[in-house]
């Protein structure tokens, strides 16, 4: 892609960032503002380590606090969905274990009956 020098200078707006990074940040910012990207997607796209870096980036670029809080609600919603999925997986695992134990118990009872064993 070729970008004329005067346009590139305008895009960089006095920053020392490489043009490619500046364009990536602008794309992430506009994607977030338009609702195309979530804060977690912005975090991945820009290589931030945590949510507070994303919030600082968005705040530094004029995203209103109310929008950051709305993004936090979505993020909390993502966490709730993830924890619900984990609970479902744990419950399914417990159910499988319980079925296995019941089957083992029945197999043991059948063995005991066949061999006339009693438990003392």
KOLVEXLO-242760 format. One record per residue: residue in three letters; x, y, z of N, C-alpha, C, O in turn; residue number from 1. Coordinates in pm, whole numbers, always signed. Layout:
SITE  type    n.c1    n.c2    n.c3   ca.c1   ca.c2   ca.c3    c.c1    c.c2    c.c3    o.c1    o.c2    o.c3  seq
SITE   ala       X       Y       Z       X       Y       Z       X       Y       Z       X       Y       Z  NUM
...
This chain:
SITE  type    n.c1    n.c2    n.c3   ca.c1   ca.c2   ca.c3    c.c1    c.c2    c.c3    o.c1    o.c2    o.c3  seq
SITE   unk     +85    -115      +0      +0      +0      +0     +91    +123      +0    +191    +129     +72    1
SITE   unk     +56    +218     -80    +133    +342     -88     +49    +457     -34     -64    +479     -77    2
SITE   unk    +107    +529     +61     +39    +645    +120    +129    +765     +97    +245    +764    +136    3
SITE   unk     +75    +868     +34    +156    +989     +10    +212   +1044    +142    +147   +1036    +246    4
SITE   unk    +332   +1099    +136    +401   +1149    +255    +319   +1250    +334    +317   +1245    +457    5
SITE   unk    +251   +1342    +263    +174   +1443    +336     +56   +1381    +410     +20   +1425    +520    6
SITE   unk      -5   +1277    +351    -117   +1209    +417     -63   +1127    +535    -124   +1125    +642    7
SITE   unk     +49   +1060    +515    +111    +982    +623    +146   +1072    +741    +123   +1034    +856    8
SITE   unk    +199   +1189    +713    +234   +1283    +820    +109   +1327    +895    +111   +1340   +1017    9
SITE   unk      +2   +1348    +823    -124   +1388    +886    -179   +1275    +974    -228   +1299   +1084   10
SITE   unk    -169   +1152    +924    -216   +1035   +1001    -136   +1020   +1129    -192    +993   +1235   11
SITE   unk      -4   +1038   +1119     +81   +1022   +1236     +60   +1134   +1337     +86   +1116   +1456   12
SITE   unk     +14   +1248   +1291     -27   +1357   +1380     +77   +1387   +1488     +44   +1408   +1604   13
SITE   unk    +203   +1389   +1447    +311   +1424   +1539    +361   +1313   +1629    +451   +1335   +1709   14
SITE   unk    +304   +1194   +1617    +352   +1083   +1702    +480   +1026   +1643    +509   +1043   +1525   15
SITE   unk    +556    +958   +1727    +678    +893   +1679    +653    +746   +1643    +745    +673   +1610   16
SITE   unk    +527    +705   +1651    +492    +567   +1618    +515    +540   +1470    +497    +629   +1387   17
SITE   unk    +555    +418   +1437    +559    +382   +1294    +419    +396   +1234    +318    +376   +1302   18
SITE   unk    +415    +430   +1108    +287    +451   +1040    +197    +328   +1051     +76    +341   +1072   19
SITE   unk    +255    +209   +1037    +174     +86   +1043    +106     +71   +1180     -10     +31   +1187   20
SITE   unk    +179    +103   +1288    +121     +95   +1423     +12    +200   +1440     -93    +172   +1498   21
SITE   unk     +37    +319   +1391     -62    +427   +1402    -191    +388   +1329    -301    +410   +1381   22
SITE   unk    -178    +330   +1211    -296    +287   +1136    -370    +176   +1209    -493    +173   +1210   23
SITE   unk    -294     +84   +1269    -356     -24   +1345    -434     +31   +1464    -546     -13   +1492   24
SITE   unk    -375    +127   +1534    -444    +189   +1647    -569    +262   +1604    -673    +254   +1670   25
SITE   unk    -560    +335   +1492    -678    +406   +1442    -789    +308   +1404    -906    +332   +1431   26
SITE   unk    -751    +198   +1341    -851     +97   +1303    -916     +37   +1427   -1037     +18   +1432   27
SITE   unk    -835      +8   +1528    -888     -49   +1653    -981     +50   +1721   -1089     +14   +1769   28
SITE   unk    -939    +175   +1725   -1020    +280   +1788   -1154    +297   +1719   -1259    +300   +1784   29
SITE   unk   -1151    +310   +1588   -1276    +327   +1512   -1361    +201   +1519   -1484    +210   +1525   30
SITE   unk   -1298     +86   +1517   -1373     -40   +1529   -1446     -47   +1662   -1560     -92   +1669   31
SITE   unk   -1378      -4   +1768   -1441      -5   +1901   -1554     +96   +1909   -1663     +65   +1956   32
SITE   unk   -1528    +217   +1861   -1631    +323   +1867   -1756    +285   +1788   -1867    +317   +1828   33
SITE   unk   -1736    +216   +1676   -1851    +179   +1592   -1921     +52   +1639   -2028     +17   +1588   34
SITE   unk   -1861     -16   +1736   -1921    -139   +1786   -1879    -264   +1710   -1927    -373   +1740   35
SITE   unk   -1790    -249   +1612   -1743    -366   +1537   -1645    -450   +1618   -1634    -571   +1596   36
SITE   unk   -1575    -386   +1712   -1477    -456   +1794   -1512    -441   +1942   -1558    -335   +1985   37
SITE   unk   -1491    -546   +2018   -1506    -539   +2163   -1373    -496   +2224   -1271    -493   +2155   38
SITE   unk   -1375    -462   +2351   -1250    -422   +2416   -1151    -538   +2420   -1031    -516   +2409   39
SITE   unk   -1199    -661   +2434   -1106    -774   +2433   -1044    -794   +2294    -929    -836   +2284   40
SITE   unk   -1118    -763   +2189   -1063    -770   +2053    -960    -660   +2032    -857    -683   +1967   41
SITE   unk    -986    -541   +2085    -889    -431   +2078    -761    -472   +2151    -650    -448   +2103   42
SITE   unk    -778    -535   +2267    -663    -581   +2344    -576    -677   +2263    -454    -664   +2260   43
SITE   unk    -640    -774   +2199    -565    -870   +2116    -501    -802   +1996    -384    -826   +1965   44
SITE   unk    -576    -718   +1929    -528    -651   +1808    -405    -566   +1835    -311    -564   +1756   45
SITE   unk    -406    -496   +1948    -296    -404   +1979    -190    -467   +2069     -89    -404   +2099   46
SITE   unk    -211    -591   +2111    -111    -661   +2189     -98    -612   +2332      +9    -623   +2392   47
SITE   unk    -207    -559   +2388    -204    -513   +2527    -210    -634   +2619    -270    -736   +2586   48
SITE   unk    -147    -620   +2736    -142    -730   +2832    -267    -744   +2917    -298    -853   +2965   49
SITE   unk    -339    -634   +2937    -456    -641   +3025    -559    -535   +2989    -537    -448   +2905   50
SITE   unk    -672    -547   +3056    -786    -460   +3029    -755    -314   +3063    -803    -223   +2994   51
SITE   unk    -676    -290   +3168    -649    -151   +3206    -569     -78   +3098    -584     +43   +3081   52
SITE   unk    -484    -149   +3024    -413     -87   +2912    -510     -47   +2802    -496     +59   +2741   53
SITE   unk    -608    -131   +2777    -710    -100   +2677    -788     +25   +2719    -807    +116   +2640   54
SITE   unk    -831     +28   +2845    -907    +142   +2896    -825    +271   +2886    -877    +375   +2847   55
SITE   unk    -696    +263   +2921    -609    +381   +2914    -595    +428   +2769    -598    +548   +2742   56
SITE   unk    -578    +334   +2677    -567    +367   +2534    -694    +436   +2485    -688    +541   +2420   57
SITE   unk    -809    +377   +2517    -937    +434   +2472    -961    +571   +2533   -1006    +664   +2465   58
SITE   unk    -931    +584   +2661    -949    +712   +2729    -858    +818   +2669    -899    +932   +2649   59
SITE   unk    -733    +781   +2640    -637    +875   +2582    -681    +922   +2443    -639   +1028   +2397   60
SITE   unk    -766    +843   +2379    -813    +878   +2245    -957    +929   +2246   -1027    +927   +2145   61
SITE   unk   -1000    +976   +2363   -1127   +1047   +2371   -1252    +963   +2380   -1362   +1016   +2361   62
SITE   unk   -1240    +835   +2409   -1361    +754   +2426   -1421    +791   +2562   -1353    +780   +2664   63
SITE   unk   -1546    +836   +2565   -1608    +878   +2691   -1611    +765   +2794   -1622    +648   +2759   64
SITE   unk   -1602    +803   +2920   -1603    +707   +3030   -1726    +618   +3025   -1719    +499   +3057   65
SITE   unk   -1840    +675   +2984   -1964    +596   +2978   -1950    +481   +2878   -2003    +373   +2901   66
SITE   unk   -1879    +506   +2767   -1857    +398   +2670   -1762    +293   +2726   -1779    +174   +2701   67
SITE   unk   -1662    +338   +2803   -1571    +241   +2866   -1646    +153   +2964   -1622     +33   +2970   68
SITE   unk   -1736    +214   +3041   -1815    +137   +3137   -1908     +41   +3065   -1928     -72   +3110   69
SITE   unk   -1966     +86   +2953   -2052      -4   +2875   -1970    -122   +2824   -2017    -235   +2823   70
SITE   unk   -1846     -95   +2781   -1757    -203   +2737   -1725    -297   +2851   -1709    -417   +2829   71
SITE   unk   -1713    -244   +2973   -1686    -327   +3089   -1802    -420   +3117   -1783    -535   +3156   72
SITE   unk   -1924    -370   +3095   -2040    -455   +3116   -2036    -573   +3019   -2067    -686   +3058   73
SITE   unk   -2000    -547   +2895   -1988    -656   +2798   -1878    -751   +2842   -1894    -873   +2833   74
SITE   unk   -1767    -695   +2890   -1656    -778   +2934   -1697    -865   +3051   -1663    -983   +3056   75
SITE   unk   -1771    -807   +3148   -1821    -884   +3261   -1918    -991   +3209   -1919   -1103   +3259   76
SITE   unk   -1999    -953   +3109   -2089   -1052   +3048   -2012   -1167   +2987   -2054   -1282   +2997   77
SITE   unk   -1898   -1137   +2923   -1813   -1243   +2867   -1763   -1334   +2978   -1760   -1457   +2963   78
SITE   unk   -1724   -1274   +3091   -1676   -1353   +3205   -1787   -1442   +3259   -1765   -1559   +3291   79
SITE   unk   -1907   -1385   +3270   -2019   -1464   +3321   -2049   -1581   +3229   -2077   -1692   +3275   80
SITE   unk   -2045   -1556   +3098   -2069   -1665   +3003   -1962   -1771   +3015   -1991   -1891   +3010   81
SITE   unk   -1837   -1728   +3032   -1727   -1823   +3047   -1741   -1904   +3174   -1717   -2025   +3173   82
SITE   unk   -1778   -1839   +3285   -1792   -1912   +3410   -1912   -2007   +3404   -1908   -2115   +3462   83
SITE   unk   -2016   -1968   +3333   -2132   -2057   +3316   -2090   -2181   +3237   -2130   -2292   +3271   84
SITE   unk   -2010   -2161   +3134   -1962   -2274   +3054   -1875   -2366   +3139   -1886   -2488   +3128   85
SITE   unk   -1790   -2309   +3222   -1706   -2391   +3310   -1792   -2470   +3408   -1769   -2589   +3429   86
SITE   unk   -1893   -2403   +3468   -1983   -2474   +3560   -2052   -2590   +3490   -2064   -2699   +3547   87
SITE   unk   -2097   -2568   +3367   -2164   -2675   +3293   -2069   -2792   +3267   -2109   -2908   +3277   88
SITE   unk   -1944   -2761   +3233   -1846   -2866   +3209   -1815   -2943   +3337   -1805   -3066   +3335   89
SITE   unk   -1802   -2872   +3448   -1776   -2938   +3576   -1894   -3026   +3615   -1875   -3140   +3656   90
SITE   unk   -2015   -2974   +3601   -2134   -3053   +3634   -2144   -3177   +3547   -2179   -3285   +3597   91
SITE   unk   -2114   -3164   +3418   -2117   -3280   +3329   -2012   -3382   +3371   -2037   -3502   +3368   92
SITE   unk   -1895   -3335   +3410   -1790   -3425   +3456   -1830   -3498   +3583   -1805   -3618   +3597   93
SITE   unk   -1894   -3426   +3675   -1942   -3488   +3799   -2047   -3593   +3768   -2046   -3702   +3826   94
SITE   unk   -2137   -3561   +3678   -2240   -3658   +3638   -2178   -3784   +3580   -2218   -3895   +3615   95
SITE   unk   -2080   -3767   +3490   -2013   -3884   +3431   -1945   -3967   +3539   -1952   -4090   +3537   96
SITE   unk   -1879   -3902   +3632   -1811   -3972   +3741   -1911   -4047   +3827   -1887   -4161   +3866   97
SITE   unk   -2023   -3983   +3857   -2127   -4048   +3939   -2183   -4170   +3868   -2205   -4274   +3931   98
SITE   unk   -2207   -4159   +3737   -2257   -4275   +3660   -2155   -4389   +3662   -2192   -4505   +3677   99
SITE   unk   -2029   -4355   +3648   -1923   -4456   +3650   -1917   -4525   +3786   -1904   -4647   +3794  100
SITE   unk   -1927   -4446   +3894   -1925   -4503   +4028   -2046   -4594   +4051   -2033   -4702   +4109  101
SITE   unk   -2163   -4550   +4005   -2282   -4634   +4020   -2266   -4764   +3942   -2303   -4871   +3991  102
SITE   unk   -2212   -4754   +3822   -2190   -4875   +3741   -2089   -4967   +3809   -2107   -5089   +3809  103
SITE   unk   -1984   -4910   +3865   -1884   -4991   +3936   -1946   -5057   +4058   -1918   -5174   +4087  104
SITE   unk   -2030   -4982   +4130   -2096   -5039   +4248   -2185   -5156   +4207   -2184   -5260   +4272  105
SITE   unk   -2262   -5139   +4101   -2351   -5247   +4054   -2269   -5368   +4009   -2306   -5482   +4038  106
SITE   unk   -2160   -5343   +3941   -2074   -5453   +3897   -2018   -5526   +4017   -2009   -5649   +4017  107
SITE   unk   -1980   -5452   +4121   -1929   -5515   +4244   -2034   -5596   +4314   -2005   -5705   +4364  108
SITE   unk   -2158   -5546   +4319   -2268   -5619   +4382   -2296   -5748   +4306   -2319   -5853   +4367  109
SITE   unk   -2295   -5740   +4174   -2319   -5858   +4091   -2210   -5962   +4116   -2241   -6081   +4127  110
SITE   unk   -2087   -5921   +4124   -1975   -6011   +4150   -1992   -6077   +4287   -1973   -6198   +4302  111
SITE   unk   -2029   -5996   +4387   -2047   -6049   +4522   -2159   -6153   +4525   -2144   -6257   +4589  112
SITE   unk   -2271   -6126   +4456   -2383   -6219   +4454   -2344   -6350   +4386   -2382   -6457   +4433  113
SITE   unk   -2270   -6341   +4278   -2229   -6461   +4205   -2133   -6547   +4285   -2131   -6669   +4272  114
SITE   unk   -2054   -6483   +4367   -1954   -6557   +4442   -1988   -6565   +4590   -1904   -6598   +4673  115
SITE   unk   -2114   -6535   +4622   -2171   -6545   +4756   -2084   -6477   +4861   -2059   -6532   +4968  116
SITE   unk   -2040   -6360   +4828   -1959   -6285   +4925   -2049   -6190   +5002   -2146   -6136   +4950  117
SITE   unk   -2014   -6173   +5123   -2084   -6075   +5205   -1981   -5979   +5261   -1865   -6013   +5279  118
SITE   unk   -2027   -5862   +5287   -1939   -5761   +5342   -1949   -5760   +5494   -2059   -5763   +5549  119
SITE   unk   -1839   -5757   +5562   -1837   -5754   +5708   -1793   -5622   +5755   -1785   -5599   +5876  120
